[in-house]
Structure formats: C-alpha cells, structure tokens
C-alpha cells in the first residue's frame, strides 16, 4: 500500500486558481491539473478558506468566493482541516515564536497542521514558506 500524497494549499493559491484576473491564475490551473494527474491530494484549513473567500469578495468576485467556498466545503477540491483547541494552541505558540517574522496568525495555524502527513505546500507568499514548502 502506498502512502497518500498531498500538498497544503494556501490562500494565494486558492485565489489564483479561482480568480481569472489574478496574475498567477494560469500557473495555478496548470499546477492543479498536474497534481490531479499525479493523484496528489489537496489539503487546506478552515482559516485559509476564510481568508480566500474574504479576499475574493473584497476584489468584487463574490460569485467566485461562493463557488470556492462551496467546492472546498463539499470536498470537491480536497480535504478541509478544521480547527481544534490543540491546533489553535499550537498556532498561537508559533505566532509568538515568529513574532519578528512576516507571518500572520493564519500562516501559523497552517504551519500547525503540518504535523499531519502533508508532503508539501503551495503558496504565493514569499517569506511565508515553512521549510519544505514550495511557492506556486
């Protein structure tokens, strides 16, 4: 039996995938097709979902926000990791530890789930990669 392969998908990658006017839209779609071809799963958190749909709505793309939110919650785009008290505690510890770095609480919450069997990450934010994470 082979191990499940999955990548963590961050806010910027979801927005780029869903929003055609995003400068990284084409790259995001190409990457998603490649991951699906290679049977690589997608993993994200409820906090990333909240950021992504809020950002899309702020850009005036309410329909894209709704479609993305519905697809992620229905499991059509991957696995949604929900928050737990332990994950929130770990996220806060990381937020405190990285107080001098350019990472927000949602980034720390995302890093906190990296204890799960996730092989990589897809993000657009330079400087926010956890060791072993790749930018899209």
C-alpha positions in Angstrom: 0.0 0.0 0.0 1.5 3.4 -1.0 1.4 6.5 1.2 -1.1 9.2 0.4 0.5 12.2 -1.3 -0.9 15.6 -0.6 0.0 19.2 -0.7 -1.1 22.0 1.5 -2.8 24.9 -0.4 -2.6 28.4 1.0 -4.8 31.4 0.5 -3.0 33.0 -2.5 -3.0 29.7 -4.5 -6.8 29.3 -4.0 -7.4 32.9 -5.1 -5.2 32.5 -8.1 -6.9 29.3 -9.0 -10.4 30.7 -8.8 -9.9 34.4 -10.0 -9.1 34.7 -13.7 -7.7 38.2 -13.3 -5.1 37.1 -10.8 -1.6 37.3 -12.3 -0.9 33.7 -11.2 -4.2 32.2 -12.5 -2.7 30.3 -15.4 0.1 28.8 -13.3 -2.4 27.8 -10.6 -4.7 26.0 -13.1 -1.7 24.2 -14.7 -0.4 23.1 -11.3 -3.9 21.8 -10.3 -4.1 19.8 -13.5 -0.6 18.3 -12.9 -1.4 17.5 -9.2 -4.7 15.7 -10.3 -2.9 13.8 -13.0 -0.3 12.7 -10.4 -3.1 11.8 -7.9 -1.8 14.3 -5.4 -4.5 15.4 -2.9 -5.1 19.0 -1.8 -5.3 20.0 1.9 -6.3 23.3 3.4 -7.7 24.7 6.6 -10.9 26.5 7.5 -8.7 29.6 8.3 -7.3 29.6 4.8 -10.8 29.1 3.4 -11.9 32.1 5.4 -9.0 34.3 4.1 -9.5 33.2 0.5 -13.3 33.8 0.2 -12.9 37.1 2.1 -10.1 38.2 -0.3 -12.2 37.2 -3.4 -15.2 39.1 -2.0 -13.0 42.2 -1.4 -11.9 42.0 -5.0 -15.6 42.1 -6.1 -15.6 38.4 -7.0 -18.4 37.3 -4.8 -19.6 34.5 -7.1 -16.0 33.2 -7.2 -15.9 33.3 -3.4 -19.1 31.4 -3.1 -18.1 28.8 -5.6 -14.7 28.3 -4.0 -16.2 28.0 -0.5 -18.8 25.6 -1.6 -16.4 23.4 -3.6 -13.9 23.2 -0.7 -16.5 22.5 1.9 -18.1 19.8 -0.2 -14.7 18.1 -0.6 -14.6 18.6 -4.4 -11.2 20.3 -4.2 -9.5 18.4 -1.5 -9.6 17.9 2.3 -10.6 20.7 4.7 -8.8 20.5 8.0 -10.9 22.0 10.8 -9.5 23.8 13.8 -9.3 22.1 17.2 -8.2 23.5 20.6 -4.9 21.7 20.2 -4.3 23.2 16.7 -5.2 26.7 17.9 -2.8 26.3 20.8 0.0 25.2 18.5 -0.8 28.1 16.1 -0.6 30.6 19.0 2.8 29.1 20.1 4.1 29.5 16.5 2.7 33.1 16.3 4.5 34.0 19.5 7.7 32.3 18.3 7.7 34.0 14.9 6.7 37.4 16.2 9.7 39.0 14.4 8.8 37.4 11.1 6.3 38.5 8.4 3.8 35.7 9.2 0.3 36.1 10.4 -1.8 34.0 12.7 -3.5 32.1 9.8 0.0 31.3 8.5 0.9 29.9 11.9 -2.4 28.0 12.0 -1.4 26.5 8.6 2.1 25.6 9.9 0.5 23.9 12.9 -1.3 21.3 10.7 2.0 20.4 9.0 2.3 17.6 11.6 -0.3 15.9 9.5 1.0 13.7 6.6 1.2 16.6 4.1 4.2 16.3 1.7 4.4 19.9 0.5 2.7 23.3 0.4 1.5 25.6 -2.4 1.7 29.3 -1.5 2.2 32.6 -3.4 3.6 34.5 -0.4 7.4 34.9 -0.4 8.9 34.5 3.1 6.0 32.6 4.4 7.1 29.2 3.4 7.7 26.6 6.0 10.8 24.6 5.4 10.0 22.1 2.6 7.2 24.3 1.2 7.1 25.5 -2.4 5.7 28.6 -3.9 3.2 28.2 -6.8 
